[in-house]
Each structure stands twice: as C-alpha cells, then as structure tokens.
Amino acid sequence: MAEVINMPRLSDTMEEGTVAKWLKKVGDKVEEGDILAEIETDKATMEFESFHEGTLLHIGIEEGDGAPVDSLLAIIGDEGEDISALLNGSGAASSAVEEPPKAEESVEAAPVSAPTEAAAIPEGVEIINMPRLSDTMEEGTVAAWLKKVGDEVEEGDILAEIETDKATMEFESFYSGTLLHIGIQEGEGAPVDSLLAIIGPAGTDVSAILNAPSGTVSSESAAETPKQETKSQETATVAETVVVNDGQRVFASPLAKKIAAEKGINISDVKGTGDNGRIVKRDVENYQPSQTSAPAPVAEPAAQKESAPMAPISLPVGEESMEEVKNSTMRKVIAKRLGESKFSAPHYYLTIEVDMDNAKASRAQINSLPDTKVSFNDMVLKACAMALKKHPQVNTTWNGDTTVYKHHVHMGVAVAVDEGLVVPVIKFADQLTLTQIGASVKDLAGRARSKKIKPDEMEGSTFTVSNLGMFGILEFTSIINQPNSAILSVGAIVDKPVVKNGEIVPGSTMKITLACDHRTVDGATGAQFLQTLRAYLENPVTMLA
C-alpha cells in the first residue's frame, strides 16, 4: 500500500521547508533509512531519510521549491501502483467546494474538482507548477528558460533557473516530451503552485487546460495570447542566456554571468561544463585566464578614450543606474522577526565603558598555555553568564499575563552569514570554562556559516551577545532577540589616554551597550547587571574563582 510522506517539521519554529536536493527520483527503489532529499529550513539544510521502503512513485515538491509543513512531499509504494486517489485527495490540485459539472458542460461553471481536471488533461500531458524550493518560499521568479516552446525535453534536462528568496536554483524536468507551453516568462514572478509549464506529445492541443479555472494569473494570461507569449519568451531567453562571440552563441546561467561581471571575466572565454556546454557558477569560479583571452576587453576602454575629447567641458558625466534585487527567504524572516521585536518590546539602552587592561593581560597569560586560545568575546560571554545568575530578572521572558524566569543560562551568539544573521546557542554557559566556551563558539559559528548547524542548536537562548568590535565599531545598539529580555552589544577595544589615580596614563577601554525590554527589566535592574558585568571583565580572575 502506498505511503504518503509530508513535508516534515524539522524545528519548533519551522513553518515551511524547501527541497534543496532530491537524492532519489521517480521510479527509484527506496529502502528504509535511505536519504530521500536534503530539506532547507530557515536555519539549516538537513538530510531527510525515508521511514518506508518501496518505489518512489511521486514527487510533490520539486527541487528549489518550498511548501508549508505537512504539504505532500512524496509517495512511496509498490511499482506500478495506482496513486491517483491519493493525488486527487491531497488538495493540491483542487480547491472546489461544490459538485463539479460534467465534462461536456461549459468551463464557466463552478470550480473544477480534481477528477474533472484530471479528465480534461490529454493523454501523456504533464502539468508543471512553480515548485516550492525552500521552507519559506511563497513565490518564485524565472531567472532564465533553458528550453523554449517546441523543444524536446528529456527527463533530467534543466528546464529553467528559478530564483527563490534564498538562491537561484536549476529546475529539472521529471518528464520527457515536447515543451508545449510556458506559463511564466523570464523575469516574472508567480506564487508557488502557479502554472509554470506544460510538457506532452508534440502537437497536443492544451487550450482546454489553459482555459480551465486554475487560480493562477500566469496560465490565464497565457491562454489569451499564446502565440505572443511564445514570441516574447523566445526573445527574452536569447537576451538573458546568450552572449555573441565570433558568431557563436554562448549559453550561461544568470548567476554565472553575475559572478563573471564581478570578477571582470569575459563570459565568452569560459568553457561550460553544464548541459549542452552551458556555463554555470563552478565554471566561472574555476576559470583561469589564458594569454589569448587577455586582450579581449581592451576594445571598450579604447573607444571610451576616443570619445572623451568630444566633451565640450570637463564636467562629470555618467549614466544613472539602479538595480532592484528580490529579498531572500532568510532576509524576509529576519526582517519579520526583528520588526516584531522592535515594535512589540519597548526597548531602552544603557551604555558603560569598561577598563580592559586586566582583561588583556589575563588573556595573554591564558593563551600562553599549550593548546589554549581564548578570545575577548569568550570572556564577555562567560562574564554575562555569571552576571545573569546574580540578576535573574534579566534572564526572563515576557509572556503576557506572566513573566517566565529561566533558571538556566543559554547564551545566544549572533553570527553573520552570507544570507543574513543566525544565533547559535551555547547551552548552560555559566557552567562552562573559558576554553570550553571558546571551543563551542568556534564550532557552532563554523557550522552556521557552512549551513551544517542543526536547528536545535539555534533554539532556546535566554540572553544574546552581538559583537562588532572586530569590525572596528566603537559603540552600537542591537534589537532584542525575542523571547529574550535583553541583548548586549560589544564594541571594539580602544587604546587611549585614561585617568587612573588622578593621572593621565595609557589605557584600553571597551564600550558595551545593553538593550532591555522595559516590560521585564527596569532601568535600575539593567544598570546593576552592567555593574556586575563590568566587575567581572575588569577583574577576570573573579570568573575563575
């Protein structure tokens, strides 16, 4: 009997997931414990294994597509088993609330149910919808079409490059046939499950599918003027994916062209290793310029030099330009959560300056030991953890009618990654030594940047530290990482003249700023916490006692 596999919830905050990669394809044999796919959440990319064995009969979410938790991910069963009842009952193909009309009646009747819609699809025709390529993806943009209407498509061929809120991903076909219709043109965006393309036998009439009510704007507009769309699509494809060089066409992905432009590489000099010699990201990154390709870019600067004397006066000239880039899924999630924190929690900020002379001397002594390395950030984390035990009011969560006091200390450490910001959590930080904290931070931060960190390693923080001192930032404020009640912003250590014992002497200081939620932490409480924190940092030996 066929087993339905839904999009799993891989973390307590996960609402949707994106299939980063399928490791099995339709028709493959699957054993219990086999890795079916790599699923990307808003925090990490994780391997998802099968708890059933049989044949992979259906894939409900294509690579690069995202879908909510519990959406149909795949179906596993016996080879050749009929799964039409499971597909029609999944709710993905129909949203009808009334009895559908008979097949002979007008398509202007009530919304078409799954059985009627299936009956209207000609034999051998496959409908491809906009896939959900990430857990937070709600819509996708077609960056480039690699096939055009009328082209033959083999299973596994790359149909298009689809841009999500996280990345631009290649979308391959799971069917063979002729590309009969394109529903979303290059550069256009559409919601997940919108009509993307139709594949089937050459010459098949798909007008009935296009005219049927599907709830997608892209397929509706395509039905009105299919010929015009085909023509514009072909033109757009050439404009985006073709570069002319000595009469030959060079095919390159948008991401490859972007990287080439940033590195100043002539894309036509790069040898492609993708389908049909197409240039992809790895080709540009691995490109080594040769002597024959070096003179190519000289022509344009020469033309500019010739045209320069034509300017009547020596005023600055140029061309105004701008670029609108769609936000990634991670960036949208960050914006949503920080916005909720900033506008729901009444923030206030307290700043003090800490004498770091003793901390520098103590760190030098600690790091002189064999196989030992401690950073100033590790010392700040340890000091915060110990200060929180003395000021439990700061280690709280606002819960409406109640305030939750956390008796454990889990320190969140803000880490910048390419797509945004993540916060790995060091559990029970008050019980760890400086060297243990340093090793934990290095491990978690490294795996966060490589997207190998587990979701549960980024959950449960009770207090957060954000350090921009390594970038030379002297002082800044942060937005509270809810459900925490406070976050500490750490600036750079500065060497400057200071007053000690009535004399001006060289010294090293560091500014730290505490952002507090006034609902749980009053000003006096926050100030007392900072006093304790400063005492630990200015006398590190007290943290070791």
N, C-alpha and C positions, 0 to 999 in steps of 0.2 A: 504494500500500500504506500502511495506517495506521501512524503512528509514535507510540510510547508515550513520553510525557515524564514523567520522575520529578522529585520534589522535589530541587532542586539543593543541593549543599553550597557555600554562599557564603562560608564561612570555615573555617579549620582546626579550630576548636572547635565548629562548628555540628553539633548532633545532630538537631535538628528545626526546621521553619520554619512560619510562619503566613502564609496568603494574606491580606494586608491589603486588597487590592482586585483584582478581575478587570477588565481593560480590554477583554476580548473575552468574548462569551457564546456558548453552544452554537448552532451554525448560522452563525456569522460566518466570513467569509473571512480567512485569515491569510497574510501574506506573510513571507518570511524576513527577520528583523530587526525585525518588529513587536513591540511590548511586549505580552506576554500578561498579565502580572499584576505587582503590587507585593508582594514577599515580605518579611515581617518576621522577622529573626533575633533572637537575644538581645542584639544590639548595634546593629543599624540596620535601616532599611527600604530595600530595593533593588529597582530595576526588573529584571524578568526577561524577556529577549527570546526569541523563537522562532527556532530554527535550521532549521525546516521550513516548508513552505508547503502550503496546502490549506484544508480546512474544519474548524473546531473541533467535533469530534463528541461529546466527553465531557469533563466537568469532574469530577475525582476528589476535589478538596478545595475546599469551599465557602469563601466569604469569611468571615474570622474564625476559621476552623478551623485547627488546627495538625496536623502529621503529621511522622513521622521522615523523615530524609534517605532518598531513593530510594523513597519511597511514590509511588503513582500520582497524578500531578498533573493530567494531561490527555492526551487522544488527538486527534491531527490526522490527517486522511486525506481521501479523496475523498468528496464529498457523497453521502449515502445508503449509504455503505459499511457492511457488517455488521461490528460490532466486539464481538459477544457473546463470541467465543472469547477476545479479549484481556481482557475484563472478568471472565470466569469463571476465567481463568488468573492473575489478578492477586493472588489470595489474600486480597482484601479482603472477599469475600462468603462465604467458606467456610474452615473450618479442619478439614475432615473428614480422617480418617486411614484410613478404611475405605470399602469399596464401599457406596454408599447403597442403601436399599431402594427398591422400585418405588413409583410414585406412589400405588397403591391400598393399600399397606401402612400400618400404624399409624405415627403420628408419634412414637411412643415408641421407635422403632428407633434405629440408630446416627446420629451427627450428619449433618445433611443437607448434601450436597455442592452445589456451585454449580449444576449442571444441574437437579437435583431442585428446589432452592429457586426457581430461575427458573421452572420449570414450574408451581409452586404459586401463583405470583403471577397474579391475574386480569388480563385484558387491560386496558390503559390505566391500571393502578395503578402508582404510583411510590412507592418507599420512600425516605424522607429520614432520614439518620443525623446524629448530632451531629457537626458539622464541626470540623475542626482549624483554628483561626483564628490560631494562632501556632506558631512552631517548637518552643516548649517546652510547649505546651498538652497536658495529658493528660486533663483533664476540663473540662466547661463547665456553667454554670448558666443556666437560662432565667430572665432577669430579667422578661420580660413577653411574653405572647402577644398579637399584634395581630389574629389570626384565631381563631375558635372552631370546634369541630366542627360541620359542616353549612354553613359559609360557602363561598362560591365564591372561588376563588383564581385570579388571572391570573399569567402568567409575569412576574416582576419585582416582584410585590407583596411587601411586607415581612411575613414570617410571624411573626417573633419577634425579641426583643432577647436576645442571648446574651452572658453575661459570662465572659470568659476571665481568665487571671491577669494580663493587661496592660490590658485595656479592655473596655467594654461596646459591642458592635457589632451593627448591624442585619443580620439574616439574611434574604435574599430568596429567593423561590421560583423555581426554574428550570422549573417545570411549571405547567400550567393544569388546573383540575378542582375537585373538592369536597374540603375537608379532612375526611377520613373518621375519622382517629384521631390523638390526641395522646399521645405516649409518655412525655413528661417534663413534669410540671406546673410552674407558676410557682414560683420559689424553690428548686426541686430541682436538684441537680447530677447529672451522669452522665458516665461516661468517653466519650472520643472514639469515634465509630462506634456508639454506642448508638442504639437506635431513637428518633428524635425525632418523626416524624410520618408519616402515610400520606395521599397525595393520589390521587384517582381519580374515576371517574364516580360521580355521586350514587346512593346505594342499593346500592353494591357491597359484598358480604359479604367482609370481610377477616379473619374469625376464623381461617382456615387459616394466614394469615401470623403472626397473634399467637400461635397455639398452637404454631407450629413452633419448635424449639430454636434460639435466636439468640445465646445467651450474654449477653443484656442483661437486667438486672433490671427495667428500666422497662417493656419490652414484655411481660415475663412477667406482671407485676402488672396491667398494663393489660388483658390477656386475661381475667383472672378476673372483674373487675368494671368493664367498660367504661362502663356507664351511670353508676355512682357517680363514676368518674373524670371523665367529661364534665361532670357537675354541679359537682363541686368545682373543675374547671378554669375553668368559666364564672364561678363565684363569685370565684375568685382573680383572674381577668382584670379583672373590674369593680373589685375592691378596689385593684388596682395601677395601672390605667391610666385610671380615670375619676374626674373631680372634678365634683361637682354645683354648678352655679351658675345660679340662677334657673330651675331646671327643665331646663336643658340640660346635656348631657354633654360634658365637655372631655377630649380624649384627649392624653396627654402621656407621653413616654418617662421611665423612671426617672431617667436622667441629667439630663434637663431639670428634673424635679421637685426633684432634689437641689440643682442649681445655683440654682434659684429659691428654695429654702428658705434656702440660704446667703446669698443676696443680699437676702432679705426681700421677694421679689416674689410677689404673688398670682398663682398659675399660671393662674387663670381669666381674668386680664386680658390674657394674652399671646395674640397671634394666631399660630396654627400654619401652617407652610408645608409640612409633611410630607404623606404620603399621607392623603387624606380629612380634611385640616385638622389633622393630628396635630402637637402641639407637640414640637419637637426641640431639641437643645442650642443651635443657632445662633439660634433664635427668642428664647430666654431671654437669651443674651448680647447680642443686638441690641435688646432691649426698651427702650423709652423710656417712662417712666411719664407718663400724662396726668393732667389735673386731675380728670377724672371718676373715675379709679380710685384716687386718693389716699385718700379717706375710708374705703375698704373695710375696712382692718384695724382700725378704731377699735373695733369692737364687742367684740372679745375683751378688750382691756385694761379697758373699761368694766365688763364682767362680773366681772373679777378684782377691781376696786375695790369693787364692791358686796359681794362675798363676803368681802373681807378683814376687816371688822369682826366677822364671825361667829366668828373665832378667840378662844377664851377667854383665852389667854395669848399673849404675844409671843415664842413660840418659833419658831425657823426651821423651816419646813415645805417639803416638796417631794416630788418623785416620783423614786425611784431608776430609772435607765435605763442601758442599755448597748447597744452595737452590735458585732456580730461581722462583720468585713469579710474577705472572702477575699483571700488574698495574690496579687499579680500574678506573672506568669511571671518577670519580671526580678527581683522581690524574692526569689522562690524560688531563682533561680540565684545571686544574691548571697549568700543565706544558706548555700547548699550549699558554695560555693567558699571563703567566709570561714571556715565551720566546719571544712572540710578543712584549711585553712591553720593555723588556731588550734590544732587538736588533733593535727596531724601534725608541725608545726615547733615545736621548743622555743624559745619567744620569751623574750627578755630585753630590758631597756630602759635606755638611757643618756641622761641629760639634761644639757645645759650651757646657760649664759646668755651671749649674745653682745652685745657693745657695738656699737650700731648708729649711733653719732654720725657716723662717717665715711661709712657707707653712705647715710645721709640726705643728707649734703652732696654726695656723688658723684652720687646720683640726681637731685638738684635741678640740678646742672650739666649732666648728660646731657639731661634733659628740657627744658632751656632752648634746646637746639638746634632748628632748624626741622624739623618733621615727625618728631620723635623722641619716643617715650614708652616708658619702661621702668618696670616695677613692682618692688617688693621681691621678689616671688615669682620674677620673671625672674632677679634677682641670685642668689637661693638656688639655682635650677636650674643656672645657669652654674657656681656655686661647687661644687655637688655633682658635676657632670660632670667638672670638673677634679680634684677630690679623688679620684674613682673611678679616674682614670688613675694616681694615685700610690699607691692602695691597691687593687690588683686583687682581693684576697681578698674584698672587699665586693661586687665585681661578678661574682658567681658564682651557680651553680645546683647544688643538691644533687641527685644522680642515683643514689642508692643506693650502688652499688659505686664510683662515680666522682664527682668534682666538676668541673663544667664552668666553665672560666674564659672570660669574654666579653672579647674584646679591643676590642670596640666599646662605645660608651655610648649606650644608647637610654633616655631619661628618660620615665617614665610620670608623668602629671599627673592626680591624682584630681579629677573634675568632678562636681558634684551636678546631677542632672536630676530631672524631676518623678517618675519612676518609681523612682529609686534612685541608683546611682553607676556611672559609666563612667570608664575610664582611657585617654584618648588618649595616643599615644606620639610624642615628638619624637626623630626618628632622628639619630644622630651629633651629639648635643647639645654634646659637647666641642669640635666644630669650628665651632660657630655663634657669632656675636657676640651681645651682649645684645639688640640691636634685632631680630636675626633670631629669637632665642628668643621675644621678646615678641610678634612678629607671628605666629609659629607657634602659640603658646598661644592667642592671641585667635581665630585662625581655627578651630583644632581644637575649642576649647571651645564656640564659637558653633554649629558644625555638629553637635556632640554633643548640645546642648540641643534643636536642631531636628530631630534624628534624620536628618541628612543625611550623617553621617560614615560612611566606608567601613570595613568590618570589618578590613582590613589596616592601617588607621591606629590600631587599638587593640590591636595584637599586637606581641610581640617586645620588651617593655620589659625592661631589665636592672636598673633601680632606680626607685623610685617616691617622689614627694613629695606629701604631703597637707597643705594649708594651710587652717586655720580661723581665722587671725589676723583676717581681715576681719569675722568674726562676734564679735570681742572675746574669743575663747578664749585664755587665757594659756598653757595647757600641756595636752597630751593625748597619748595613745598610740594607735597605729594597728596594725591587723593586716596582716601581710606579704602583699603581692600576689604570690602564687606564680606562676611559679617563681623570683621574685626572692629574694635572701637578706636584704634589708633594706628598710626604708621609713622616710622621715624625716617627722616631724610638726612643723609650723611653727606657733608661736603668734603672738599679737599683739605689736606693738612698744609698749612702755610707757615713758612719761616718768616718771622717779622720781629721787630723790637717789642718787648713786653715789659711791664713794670713788675718787679719782684723785690720785696723787702725795701720798697721806696727807691729802687734803682732801675734804670732802663737797661735791659740786657737782652741778648738774642734769645728767641724762644720759638716754639712751634705750637700753633693752635689749630683747632678744627671746630667749625660751626655745625651744630645739629639742630634740626627743627622737628618738633613733634606736632603732628596733625591729630586732633582729637574730635570725637563725636560728642557734642555737648549734651546729648541725651543721657550718656552714661558716665562721662568723665568731665568733672568740673575743673575750672581753671586752676584752683589750688592743688587738686589731685594731680593734674598733669605737671605742675611746677615741681611738686615733691618727687614725682617719678624722675624728672630730669635731674634733680639734685642728686638722687641716689645713683643714677646712671653716670653722672659726671664723677662722682666719688670713686666708682669702680674704674673708670677709664684713666683717671689721673693717678690712681694707685693700683695698677694691675695685680700686684701681689695679693690684694684682698680677694681677688677672684680665684686664687689658687689655695687660699687658706682652708 
